[in-house]
Amino acid sequence: MYNFSFEYSYIFLVLIIFFLCFKYCKAKESTIFMPHLFLLKKSSQKNSSLIEFLKYLAIIFAITALASPIKIKNTQYINSDGIDIVLSLDTSDSMKQRGFNKFNINENRFDVVKELVSDFITKRINDNIALVVFGNNALIASTLSFDKQAQKNILNYLNIGIVGPRTALFDSLVSSVKILKNSTAKSKVIIVLTDGEDTSSKIPYQLTLKLLKKYNIKVYTIGIDSENEYILDEIANQTNGKYFNANNKEDLIQIYSQIDNLEKSKIKQNKVILKEYYYFYPLFLSIIILILLIYLKNKE
């Protein structure tokens, strides 16, 4: 259903003020008697009336443009079942190692991860998703969004070493907390994937755990051939999450499949109003009339 209206209808009050002022706020002019003035007046009366009419018309169109005429095409109230998820990915140099995919031994670990994470994002239709990467430090690649295609486009641009060769695991978790701490979702989840120990974080482990617990964030940890199993397992246990170990691509597929069965919670979204704007039509007419007025004035 289409509804025509104005976004700023109160702007039309300016028209009332303008016409009242035109009627009652005229400047007083001194009268000078000139004989035979009627001859000049008669010749210019026609043009003056046209100019006066065009002037008012230009003002009306300009104010109409300011009021922003719109056509409301559709209004949607979206309530979606989902959770807020941060996908935190290790981009350190060790992710260059090949052989993780037995069907393509030339494919490095991070290429496999990007492929599977992209599939995971596609499946999470109703969820808010954010991306964090970490190397020497942590980088928020994208904040929470329902736009899955945008997230996958960002993922495609991520590369090994984008934030340095080392591993700032704890810093990445704290960056993820920053994204989730103001979330209204009942369920907030971090899925962190790494293949090494923390070698670069500025934020200590105990403070990281404290922040995760404070904001009731569940962490699922994935270790790729990891020697850091104890820490990853403890982070998951301390936050009511789960630790997974992946030795190859098939393991990782199964892990993301399990995580895909996470619990749901209700997220309230904003009202979405689809509009078409038409302000440019009265604005265009107002400009054309003003050009015509200038032409007529110069012609006098």
Secondary structure as the mmCIF struct_conf table of DSSP 4:
data_model
#
loop_
_struct_conf.conf_type_id
_struct_conf.id
_struct_conf.beg_label_comp_id
_struct_conf.beg_label_asym_id
_struct_conf.beg_label_seq_id
_struct_conf.end_label_comp_id
_struct_conf.end_label_asym_id
_struct_conf.end_label_seq_id
STRN STRN1 ASN A 3 PHE A 6
TURN_TY1_P TURN_TY1_P1 GLU A 7 TYR A 8
HELX_RH_3T_P HELX_RH_3T_P1 SER A 9 PHE A 12
HELX_RH_AL_P HELX_RH_AL_P1 LEU A 13 TYR A 24
HELX_LH_PP_P HELX_LH_PP_P1 LYS A 26 LYS A 28
TURN_TY1_P TURN_TY1_P2 PRO A 35 HIS A 36
HELX_RH_AL_P HELX_RH_AL_P2 LEU A 37 LEU A 66
TURN_TY1_P TURN_TY1_P3 ALA A 67 ALA A 67
STRN STRN2 PRO A 69 GLY A 82
STRN STRN3 ASP A 84 ASP A 90
BEND BEND1 SER A 92 SER A 92
HELX_RH_3T_P HELX_RH_3T_P2 ASP A 93 LYS A 96
STRN STRN4 ARG A 98 ARG A 98
BEND BEND2 PHE A 100 ASN A 101
TURN_TY1_P TURN_TY1_P4 LYS A 102 PHE A 103
TURN_TY1_P TURN_TY1_P5 ILE A 105 ASN A 106
BEND BEND3 GLU A 107 GLU A 107
STRN STRN5 ASN A 108 ASN A 108
HELX_RH_AL_P HELX_RH_AL_P3 ARG A 109 LYS A 123
TURN_TY1_P TURN_TY1_P6 ILE A 125 ASN A 126
STRN STRN6 ASN A 128 PHE A 134
BEND BEND4 GLY A 135 ASN A 137
STRN STRN7 ALA A 138 SER A 145
BEND BEND5 PHE A 146 PHE A 146
HELX_RH_AL_P HELX_RH_AL_P4 LYS A 148 TYR A 157
TURN_TY1_P TURN_TY1_P7 ILE A 160 VAL A 163
BEND BEND6 PRO A 165 ARG A 166
HELX_RH_AL_P HELX_RH_AL_P5 LEU A 169 LEU A 180
TURN_TY1_P TURN_TY1_P8 LYS A 181 ASN A 182
BEND BEND7 LYS A 186 LYS A 186
STRN STRN8 LYS A 188 THR A 194
BEND BEND8 ASP A 195 GLY A 196
BEND BEND9 SER A 200 SER A 200
BEND BEND10 LYS A 202 ILE A 203
HELX_RH_AL_P HELX_RH_AL_P6 TYR A 205 LYS A 214
TURN_TY1_P TURN_TY1_P9 TYR A 215 ASN A 216
STRN STRN9 ILE A 217 ILE A 224
BEND BEND11 ASP A 225 ASP A 225
BEND BEND12 GLU A 227 GLU A 227
HELX_RH_AL_P HELX_RH_AL_P7 GLU A 229 GLN A 238
TURN_TY1_P TURN_TY1_P10 THR A 239 ASN A 240
STRN STRN10 LYS A 242 ALA A 246
BEND BEND13 ASN A 247 ASN A 248
HELX_RH_AL_P HELX_RH_AL_P8 LYS A 249 ILE A 259
TURN_TY1_P TURN_TY1_P11 ASP A 260 ASN A 261
STRN STRN11 SER A 265 TYR A 277
TURN_TY1_P TURN_TY1_P12 TYR A 279 TYR A 279
HELX_RH_AL_P HELX_RH_AL_P9 PHE A 280 LYS A 299
#
